[in-house]
Amino acid sequence: MTGPCFDSIIISDLHLGSELSRAGDALEFLQSVTFKRLILLGDIFSDLNFRRLTREHWKFLSYIRKLSNPRHEIEVVWVEGNHDRGLSEVMSHLVGVPAYQQYAWEYQGRRHVAIHGHQFDRFCINNFLLSRLGEFIYLHLQKIDFSSKRFARYLDRLSTRWLRLSAQVARGALSYAKQGKAERIFCGHTHVSMRREFDGVEYYNSGAWIDTHCTYITVSQQGVAIHEYLPQSTDNRDSSEERVEVASSPAGVALPAGLQAHAACESVRC
């Protein structure tokens, strides 16, 4: 492989087992870049039903297991998402990577924290059973949608806007990072890539791999960037082009209930 070597690559919300998962594109992407650390930032699986995994999904998992082999000298970590609950031990044995509730590391003198982001989603926290029911219905809706899955993807985007998830998760994450003295915090969960900065703290959302636009984050000596990935067969843009949604700085908010400020400074194993 040619090109720059990144310190970290961050992808999230692949939703293996879902009809919308772009696992093949995610595998193609990982095989095309060089990096020292891969962070799977939650909701890698859609649910606990492994019977929904396709051959393409298993190929992706097989490649992750290959990367985790110590001889490759690549650190692979998985941060648990709300769809991944109950898979911590399974994930560790299946692909040989450690599972975390949140993961922290230092790079270029800055403290970085990766946490899925559902911890800052009030609807998800306060309506757990209703959220699970909605997920169940949505999975079955995907099966009867047309092959393009346009309606299912539209519903996903609509629910994000209706619940105002992007702004809500960004505010909670920025407050959490500030309380925990982290300079950068990374989340997924909302399926919308985003960058925000407030009071010296940077927030990045890695987007998702279920829509027509798949996004990922790179951390390198040049800084942090959000990129859109297009399959090699259709991507004729310059590789330096990226897709970043920049929003205005949010007002400070209180630390979300159930999260301790000091925890943002440490990696928390599942």
C-alpha positions in Angstrom: 0.0 0.0 0.0 1.1 3.5 -0.8 0.2 6.9 0.6 0.4 8.4 4.1 0.5 6.2 7.2 -2.1 7.5 9.7 -1.8 7.2 13.5 -5.4 6.2 13.8 -8.4 5.4 11.5 -11.9 5.6 13.1 -15.0 4.1 11.6 -18.4 3.4 13.3 -21.9 2.3 12.7 -21.3 -0.4 10.1 -24.3 -2.4 11.4 -23.3 -5.8 10.2 -26.4 -7.9 9.8 -28.4 -5.0 8.4 -29.6 -4.9 4.8 -28.0 -1.4 4.6 -24.5 -2.3 5.8 -21.7 -1.3 3.4 -19.3 -3.9 4.7 -17.8 -4.6 1.3 -16.9 -1.0 0.9 -15.5 -0.8 4.4 -13.3 -3.8 3.7 -12.1 -2.3 0.5 -11.3 1.0 2.3 -9.3 -0.6 5.1 -7.2 -2.6 2.6 -6.3 0.6 0.8 -4.9 2.6 3.7 -2.0 2.3 6.1 -2.4 3.0 9.8 -1.1 2.2 13.2 -4.4 2.0 15.1 -8.0 1.1 14.0 -10.8 2.1 16.3 -14.2 0.5 15.6 -16.3 3.1 17.3 -19.5 1.2 18.1 -22.5 -0.4 16.4 -20.3 -2.6 14.3 -23.1 -5.1 14.6 -26.8 -4.3 14.1 -28.0 -6.7 16.8 -27.2 -10.1 18.4 -28.6 -12.2 15.6 -25.6 -13.6 13.8 -27.8 -15.4 11.3 -28.3 -12.1 9.5 -24.6 -11.8 8.7 -23.9 -12.2 5.0 -20.8 -13.6 3.4 -19.6 -10.0 2.9 -20.1 -9.3 6.6 -18.0 -12.4 7.6 -15.3 -11.3 5.2 -15.0 -8.0 7.0 -14.8 -9.7 10.4 -12.2 -12.1 9.0 -10.0 -9.2 7.9 -10.3 -7.5 11.3 -9.1 -10.7 12.9 -6.2 -10.7 10.5 -5.3 -7.1 11.4 -5.4 -7.9 15.1 -2.5 -10.5 14.7 0.4 -9.1 16.7 2.8 -9.6 13.7 1.0 -6.8 11.9 1.9 -4.3 14.7 -1.5 -2.7 14.4 -3.6 -1.8 17.4 -7.3 -2.7 16.9 -9.8 -1.8 19.5 -13.6 -2.0 19.5 -15.7 0.5 21.5 -19.1 -0.8 22.4 -22.2 0.9 20.9 -25.8 0.6 22.0 -26.4 -2.0 19.2 -23.4 -4.0 20.4 -24.5 -4.6 24.0 -24.0 -8.2 25.0 -21.3 -8.8 22.4 -18.2 -7.8 24.4 -16.9 -11.3 25.1 -18.1 -12.6 21.7 -16.3 -9.8 19.9 -13.1 -10.4 21.8 -13.1 -14.1 21.0 -14.5 -13.8 17.4 -12.0 -11.3 16.0 -9.4 -11.2 18.8 -9.7 -7.5 19.7 -10.3 -5.9 23.2 -13.7 -4.3 23.8 -14.1 -1.0 25.6 -16.9 1.1 26.9 -14.6 4.0 25.9 -11.0 4.2 24.8 -8.4 6.9 25.5 -5.0 7.5 24.1 -2.4 10.3 23.8 -1.0 11.6 20.5 1.2 14.6 19.9 0.7 15.7 23.5 -3.1 15.7 23.3 -5.5 13.5 25.1 -8.0 11.7 22.8 -11.2 9.9 23.8 -13.4 7.6 21.7 -16.9 6.8 23.0 -19.8 5.7 20.9 -22.1 8.6 21.8 -25.4 6.9 22.8 -24.5 7.9 26.3 -25.4 11.4 25.4 -28.7 10.5 23.6 -31.5 11.2 26.1 -34.1 9.4 24.1 -32.0 6.2 23.9 -31.3 6.3 27.7 -34.8 7.2 28.8 -36.7 4.9 26.3 -34.6 1.8 26.1 -37.4 -0.7 25.4 -39.1 1.7 22.9 -35.7 2.1 21.1 -35.3 -1.7 20.9 -38.8 -2.1 19.4 -38.0 0.6 16.9 -34.8 -1.1 15.9 -36.6 -4.4 15.5 -39.3 -2.9 13.2 -36.6 -1.0 11.2 -34.6 -4.2 10.5 -37.7 -5.9 9.1 -38.6 -2.9 7.1 -35.3 -3.1 5.3 -36.2 -6.6 4.1 -39.3 -5.4 2.3 -37.8 -2.1 0.9 -36.6 -2.0 -2.7 -33.1 -3.1 -3.5 -31.8 0.5 -3.4 -33.1 0.8 0.2 -33.8 4.5 -0.4 -36.8 4.5 1.9 -35.0 2.9 4.8 -32.1 5.3 4.5 -34.5 8.2 4.3 -36.1 7.1 7.6 -32.7 6.8 9.2 -31.8 10.4 8.3 -35.3 11.6 9.3 -35.1 10.1 12.7 -31.7 11.7 13.3 -33.2 15.1 12.5 -36.4 14.6 14.4 -34.6 13.6 17.6 -32.0 16.4 17.0 -29.3 13.8 17.7 -26.4 15.4 16.1 -26.5 18.6 18.2 -27.5 16.7 21.3 -24.6 14.2 21.1 -22.1 16.9 20.2 -23.1 19.0 23.3 -22.9 16.1 25.6 -19.6 14.8 24.3 -18.0 18.3 24.4 -19.1 18.7 28.0 -17.9 15.2 28.9 -14.5 15.8 27.3 -14.1 19.1 29.0 -14.9 17.7 32.5 -12.4 14.8 31.8 -9.6 17.2 30.5 -9.5 15.7 27.0 -8.6 17.9 24.0 -10.4 15.7 21.4 -13.4 13.4 21.6 -14.8 11.1 18.9 -18.3 9.7 18.6 -20.5 7.8 16.2 -24.2 6.9 16.9 -25.9 9.8 14.9 -24.8 8.5 11.5 -24.0 12.1 10.5 -20.3 13.2 10.2 -19.6 16.4 12.1 -16.9 18.6 13.5 -17.4 21.1 16.3 -15.1 23.0 18.7 -16.0 24.6 22.0 -13.8 26.1 24.7 -10.6 24.4 23.5 -12.2 20.9 22.9 -12.7 19.4 19.5 -15.5 17.0 18.7 -15.7 14.7 15.7 -18.4 12.4 14.6 -17.3 9.6 12.3 -20.7 9.2 10.5 -21.7 5.7 9.3 -21.3 3.0 6.7 -25.0 2.3 5.9 -25.8 5.2 3.5 -24.7 6.3 0.1 -22.2 8.5 1.8 -19.7 6.6 4.0 -17.4 8.6 6.2 -14.4 7.9 8.3 -11.9 9.9 10.5 -8.1 10.0 10.2 -5.7 11.2 12.9 -2.2 12.0 11.8 0.6 14.6 12.1 -1.4 16.9 9.9 -4.3 16.8 12.3 -7.8 15.3 12.4 -9.9 15.0 9.2 -13.3 13.6 8.2 -13.3 12.0 4.8 -16.0 10.6 2.6 -15.2 7.2 1.0 -16.2 6.3 -2.5 -15.7 2.9 -4.0 -12.5 2.8 -6.1 -14.5 2.0 -9.2 -16.4 5.3 -9.0 -14.1 7.6 -7.1 -12.4 10.0 -9.5 -11.8 12.7 -7.1 -8.5 13.8 -5.6 -7.7 11.7 -2.5 -7.2 14.8 -0.4 -10.8 15.9 -0.8 -13.0 15.4 2.2 -16.5 15.9 3.4 -16.8 17.7 6.7 -19.9 19.3 8.2 -18.9 22.2 10.4 -21.5 23.5 12.8 -21.5 26.5 15.2 -20.1 26.1 18.7 -22.8 24.9 21.2 -23.4 26.4 24.6 -21.9 24.5 27.5 -24.1 21.8 29.1 -24.0 19.8 32.3 -22.3 16.5 32.4 -24.8 13.8 31.4 -26.2 11.6 34.2 -24.4 8.4 34.8 -21.0 9.5 33.4 -18.1 10.4 35.6 -15.8 13.2 34.5 -12.6 11.4 35.3 -13.6 8.4 33.2 -12.9 10.4 30.1 -9.3 10.3 30.9 -9.1 6.5 31.0 -9.9 3.6 28.8 -12.7 1.6 30.3 -12.9 -2.1 29.4 -16.2 -3.8 28.9 
